[in-house]
Amino acid sequence: MLVRAGPNGMASGEIAEALSIPPTRMSFHLATLERAKLLRSWRDGRRILYAASYDDMRQLLAFLTEDCCSGNPEICGNLGDAFAPTCAPETCR
C-alpha cells in the first residue's frame, strides 16, 4: 500500500483503517518496518506520515537477487514473472 502511495506516503491512521488493524497494532508494525529502514516517517501537524523507503527496498531486492538460492539463480526461476502485473493496466492501482 505504501509503495503505491508514493513518496507523499499515508497517515498511520489511514493505513490502519484501510487494513482494518487497530491503530496501536499498526504503530507497532510501522515502527518495525521503519527500524528495518523499509519505511520513513515524518510529522505533519498531529499526524505521522509513513512512506516506503525506495532506495533501501531497492538495495534489499538487489541483495536478495544477487544472493538468490546460495548462488544457484536457476532455482529462483524468472523473477520478472513474479513482478508482472496481475491486472489490466487501466485497473491496476
Backbone as JSON, one array per atom type, in Angstrom:
{
  "sequence": "MLVRAGPNGMASGEIAEALSIPPTRMSFHLATLERAKLLRSWRDGRRILYAASYDDMRQLLAFLTEDCCSGNPEICGNLGDAFAPTCAPETCR",
  "N": [[0.83, -1.18, 0.0], [1.94, 1.26, 0.82], [4.04, 1.52, -0.97], [2.65, 1.91, -3.33], [1.4, 4.29, -2.63], [3.28, 6.22, -2.97], [5.87, 8.82, -2.74], [4.74, 10.74, -1.04], [3.43, 9.37, 0.89], [1.34, 7.99, 3.55], [-0.94, 8.65, 6.23], [-0.64, 7.17, 9.46], [-3.06, 6.43, 10.69], [-4.81, 6.27, 8.48], [-3.7, 4.12, 7.14], [-4.06, 2.05, 9.02], [-6.87, 2.02, 9.14], [-7.54, 1.33, 6.47], [-6.54, -1.24, 6.39], [-7.94, -2.49, 8.33], [-6.91, -2.73, 10.96], [-6.18, -2.4, 14.38], [-5.19, 0.83, 15.59], [-3.01, 0.92, 17.48], [-1.75, -1.53, 17.12], [-1.05, -1.22, 14.45], [0.81, 0.85, 14.63], [2.9, -0.47, 15.93], [3.73, -2.31, 13.92], [4.44, -0.56, 11.85], [6.54, 0.83, 13.07], [8.38, -1.24, 13.33], [8.95, -1.82, 10.63], [10.06, 0.61, 9.97], [12.37, 0.65, 11.58], [13.72, -1.35, 10.26], [14.44, 0.01, 8.09], [12.8, 0.1, 5.86], [10.73, 1.79, 5.67], [10.04, 5.3, 5.94], [9.41, 8.01, 8.17], [7.57, 10.98, 9.12], [6.5, 13.94, 10.82], [3.43, 15.62, 10.43], [1.88, 18.13, 11.46], [-0.44, 16.97, 13.69], [-0.43, 14.45, 12.74], [1.31, 11.43, 11.86], [3.17, 10.62, 9.14], [3.86, 8.01, 6.84], [6.08, 6.56, 4.5], [7.23, 4.52, 1.8], [10.61, 3.49, 1.75], [12.24, 3.78, -0.87], [14.9, 3.55, -1.93], [16.23, 1.96, 0.01], [14.62, -0.33, -0.14], [15.14, -1.11, -2.74], [17.86, -1.75, -2.51], [17.66, -3.95, -0.78], [16.19, -5.75, -2.39], [18.06, -6.07, -4.47], [20.18, -7.27, -3.08], [18.92, -9.68, -2.24], [18.38, -10.79, -4.73], [20.94, -11.04, -5.88], [22.1, -12.85, -4.12], [20.6, -15.01, -4.45], [19.25, -18.1, -3.68], [21.61, -19.32, -2.68], [23.68, -18.84, -4.58], [22.75, -20.19, -6.8], [21.05, -19.22, -9.14], [19.24, -20.3, -10.96], [17.44, -21.79, -9.54], [15.7, -19.97, -8.49], [14.07, -19.24, -10.57], [12.32, -17.28, -13.08], [12.45, -14.13, -12.14], [11.26, -11.9, -13.19], [8.69, -12.62, -13.96], [7.44, -12.81, -11.51], [7.01, -10.21, -10.8], [5.26, -9.23, -12.59], [2.32, -7.47, -13.57], [-0.86, -8.4, -12.22], [-3.21, -7.59, -13.12], [-5.23, -5.75, -15.48], [-3.63, -2.95, -17.07], [-5.17, -0.55, -16.96], [-6.78, -0.96, -14.77], [-5.16, -1.49, -12.61], [-3.92, -0.4, -9.48]],
  "CA": [[0.0, 0.0, 0.0], [2.79, 2.44, 0.88], [4.78, 1.62, -2.23], [1.71, 2.51, -4.28], [1.05, 5.64, -2.2], [4.29, 7.13, -3.47], [6.73, 9.5, -1.77], [3.96, 11.53, -0.08], [3.05, 8.45, 1.94], [-0.01, 7.96, 4.12], [-1.0, 8.76, 7.68], [-0.75, 5.86, 10.11], [-4.47, 6.14, 10.89], [-5.38, 5.86, 7.19], [-3.19, 2.77, 6.86], [-4.76, 1.15, 9.95], [-8.27, 1.91, 8.72], [-7.62, 0.59, 5.21], [-6.21, -2.65, 6.63], [-8.78, -2.96, 9.45], [-6.0, -3.1, 12.04], [-6.23, -1.39, 15.45], [-4.09, 1.78, 15.44], [-1.84, 0.58, 18.28], [-1.09, -2.65, 16.43], [-0.47, -0.66, 13.23], [2.01, 1.6, 15.03], [3.93, -1.47, 16.21], [4.23, -2.84, 12.65], [5.11, 0.53, 11.12], [7.82, 1.09, 13.74], [9.28, -2.34, 12.98], [9.38, -1.6, 9.24], [10.93, 1.79, 9.95], [13.67, 0.22, 12.12], [14.36, -2.13, 9.21], [14.73, 1.01, 7.04], [11.96, -0.09, 4.69], [9.83, 2.93, 5.67], [10.49, 6.53, 6.6], [8.24, 8.7, 8.74], [7.74, 12.38, 9.48], [5.32, 14.5, 11.44], [2.7, 16.67, 9.72], [0.91, 18.54, 12.47], [-0.7, 15.9, 14.67], [-0.35, 13.15, 12.06], [2.61, 10.88, 11.47], [3.06, 10.06, 7.8], [4.82, 6.96, 6.51], [6.26, 6.31, 3.07], [8.22, 3.49, 1.5], [11.97, 3.94, 1.52], [12.5, 3.09, -2.13], [16.32, 3.2, -2.08], [16.53, 0.81, 0.86], [13.93, -1.5, -0.7], [15.9, -1.49, -3.94], [19.07, -2.43, -2.04], [17.26, -5.25, -0.26], [15.87, -6.6, -3.54], [19.31, -6.37, -5.17], [20.88, -8.25, -2.26], [18.22, -10.96, -2.32], [18.52, -11.31, -6.09], [22.34, -11.44, -6.08], [22.41, -13.98, -3.25], [19.47, -15.93, -4.63], [19.39, -19.55, -3.58], [23.02, -19.69, -2.42], [24.48, -18.81, -5.8], [22.13, -21.01, -7.84], [19.89, -18.43, -9.55], [18.25, -21.07, -11.72], [16.44, -22.28, -8.6], [14.74, -18.89, -8.25], [13.19, -19.07, -11.71], [12.31, -15.97, -13.71], [11.89, -13.15, -11.2], [10.45, -10.94, -13.93], [7.3, -13.08, -13.92], [6.9, -12.56, -10.17], [6.66, -8.8, -10.67], [4.34, -8.86, -13.66], [1.01, -7.11, -13.02], [-1.88, -9.44, -12.3], [-4.45, -6.95, -13.54], [-5.08, -4.94, -16.67], [-3.03, -1.67, -16.7], [-6.15, 0.51, -16.64], [-7.45, -1.24, -13.49], [-4.18, -1.58, -11.53], [-3.76, 0.82, -8.66]],
  "C": [[0.88, 1.26, 0.0], [3.66, 2.6, -0.36], [3.89, 2.3, -3.27], [1.35, 3.94, -3.91], [2.08, 6.67, -2.68], [5.03, 7.86, -2.37], [5.98, 10.36, -0.76], [3.45, 10.68, 1.06], [1.6, 8.54, 2.37], [0.11, 8.13, 5.63], [-1.21, 7.38, 8.29], [-2.21, 5.48, 10.34], [-5.16, 5.68, 9.62], [-4.97, 4.43, 6.87], [-3.94, 1.77, 7.73], [-6.2, 0.94, 9.52], [-8.4, 1.08, 7.45], [-7.37, -0.9, 5.4], [-7.02, -3.28, 7.75], [-7.92, -3.51, 10.59], [-6.11, -2.03, 13.12], [-5.0, -0.47, 15.37], [-2.84, 1.44, 16.27], [-1.05, -0.56, 17.65], [-0.4, -2.14, 15.18], [0.82, 0.08, 13.55], [3.18, 0.65, 15.29], [4.55, -1.96, 14.9], [4.97, -1.76, 11.86], [6.47, 0.84, 11.75], [8.84, 0.01, 13.4], [9.81, -2.17, 11.56], [10.3, -0.39, 9.14], [12.32, 1.44, 10.51], [14.45, -0.61, 11.1], [14.74, -1.27, 8.0], [13.95, 0.78, 5.75], [10.92, 1.02, 4.58], [10.56, 4.13, 6.26], [9.24, 7.22, 7.13], [8.61, 10.15, 9.03], [6.42, 12.89, 10.03], [4.75, 15.6, 10.55], [1.58, 17.12, 10.66], [0.77, 17.45, 13.5], [-0.56, 14.51, 14.06], [1.1, 12.72, 11.87], [2.39, 10.19, 10.13], [4.18, 9.04, 7.59], [4.87, 6.8, 5.01], [7.31, 5.22, 2.91], [9.57, 4.15, 1.29], [12.48, 3.19, 0.28], [13.96, 2.69, -2.3], [16.69, 1.99, -1.25], [15.84, -0.46, 0.37], [14.68, -2.03, -1.92], [17.17, -2.24, -3.55], [18.76, -3.82, -1.51], [16.95, -6.21, -1.41], [17.12, -7.0, -4.31], [20.09, -7.43, -4.4], [20.23, -9.63, -2.38], [18.38, -11.61, -3.69], [19.94, -11.81, -6.32], [22.66, -12.7, -5.29], [21.35, -15.08, -3.38], [19.89, -17.39, -4.56], [20.85, -20.0, -3.5], [23.84, -19.8, -3.7], [23.94, -19.68, -6.92], [20.87, -20.3, -8.35], [18.85, -19.19, -10.35], [17.15, -21.62, -10.82], [15.33, -21.24, -8.4], [13.75, -18.73, -9.41], [13.28, -17.66, -12.26], [11.65, -14.97, -12.78], [11.03, -12.12, -11.9], [8.98, -11.33, -13.91], [6.65, -12.78, -12.57], [6.43, -11.12, -10.01], [5.72, -8.33, -11.78], [2.99, -8.51, -13.05], [0.02, -8.25, -13.19], [-3.23, -8.85, -12.7], [-4.17, -6.13, -14.8], [-4.53, -3.56, -16.27], [-4.04, -0.6, -16.32], [-6.86, 0.28, -15.31], [-6.48, -1.38, -12.34], [-4.09, -0.27, -10.78], [-2.51, 0.74, -7.86]]
}
